[in-house]
C-alpha cells in the first residue's frame, strides 16, 4: 500500500470462526464508512453474509454505519449480545 495506512481488526465469537482469524491487519487506502467497510469485508469473507446483524466498534466505541474508519483505528466485529 502506497501510503501505508492500515487498520487492526479484532474478530469475536462466530465472526472469528467464519473468518478463521481472531485478529488481522488490513490496508485502508482512504477513510471509509463502517457500512462501506462491511461491504468490502463481505467480499473478502462471504461466509459473514450468513450473519444477519453485525456490530462494529471503532476504537472500543460502538460505531454507527456512517461512522468513519481511519488509518490506525482498531475495529472490532461481533454479533449483538442478547440478554435475559
C-alpha positions as CSV (number, residue, x, y, z in Angstrom):
1,X,0.0,0.0,0.0
2,X,1.5,3.3,-1.1
3,X,0.5,5.4,2.0
4,X,1.0,2.5,4.4
5,X,-2.4,3.1,6.1
6,X,-3.7,0.1,7.9
7,X,-6.4,-0.8,10.5
8,X,-6.2,-3.5,13.2
9,X,-9.3,-5.8,13.2
10,X,-10.5,-7.9,16.0
11,X,-13.0,-10.7,15.4
12,X,-15.1,-12.2,18.1
13,X,-17.2,-15.5,18.6
14,X,-18.8,-16.7,15.5
15,X,-17.3,-14.0,13.4
16,X,-13.8,-15.3,14.3
17,X,-15.0,-18.9,13.4
18,X,-16.2,-17.7,10.0
19,X,-13.1,-15.7,9.1
20,X,-10.8,-18.3,10.6
21,X,-9.0,-15.4,12.5
22,X,-9.1,-13.6,15.7
23,X,-7.1,-10.6,14.5
24,X,-5.6,-9.2,11.3
25,X,-4.3,-6.0,9.8
26,X,-5.9,-4.7,6.7
27,X,-4.8,-1.9,4.3
28,X,-7.0,1.2,4.3
29,X,-6.5,3.3,1.2
30,X,-8.7,6.1,2.5
31,X,-11.1,6.8,5.3
32,X,-14.2,4.6,4.8
33,X,-17.6,4.4,6.5
34,X,-18.5,1.4,8.6
35,X,-21.2,0.4,6.1
36,X,-18.7,0.6,3.2
37,X,-16.1,-1.4,5.1
38,X,-18.6,-4.1,6.0
39,X,-19.5,-4.4,2.3
40,X,-15.8,-4.8,1.4
41,X,-15.3,-7.3,4.3
42,X,-18.3,-9.4,3.0
43,X,-16.4,-9.7,-0.3
44,X,-13.3,-11.0,1.4
45,X,-15.2,-13.3,3.8
46,X,-18.5,-14.3,2.0
47,X,-19.5,-16.5,5.0
48,X,-20.1,-13.4,7.0
49,X,-23.2,-12.8,4.9
50,X,-24.8,-15.6,6.9
51,X,-24.9,-13.3,10.0
52,X,-28.0,-11.1,9.9
53,X,-26.7,-8.4,12.1
54,X,-23.0,-7.5,12.7
55,X,-21.9,-4.9,15.3
56,X,-18.8,-2.8,14.8
57,X,-16.8,-0.9,17.4
58,X,-14.1,1.6,16.4
59,X,-11.5,2.3,19.0
60,X,-13.6,0.4,21.6
61,X,-16.8,2.5,20.9
62,X,-19.9,1.2,19.2
63,X,-20.0,2.7,15.7
64,X,-23.0,3.5,13.5
65,X,-23.0,2.7,9.8
66,X,-22.0,6.2,8.8
67,X,-19.1,6.5,11.2
68,X,-15.7,6.8,9.5
69,X,-12.8,4.3,9.9
70,X,-9.4,6.0,9.7
71,X,-5.7,4.9,9.5
72,X,-4.5,3.1,12.6
73,X,-8.0,2.6,14.0
74,X,-8.9,-0.6,15.9
75,X,-12.0,-2.1,14.5
76,X,-13.9,-4.9,16.4
77,X,-16.5,-7.0,14.7
78,X,-19.1,-9.1,16.6
79,X,-22.7,-10.3,16.8
80,X,-25.1,-8.5,19.1
81,X,-25.3,-9.9,22.6
82,X,-28.7,-10.7,23.8
83,X,-29.6,-10.6,27.5
84,X,-32.3,-12.2,29.5
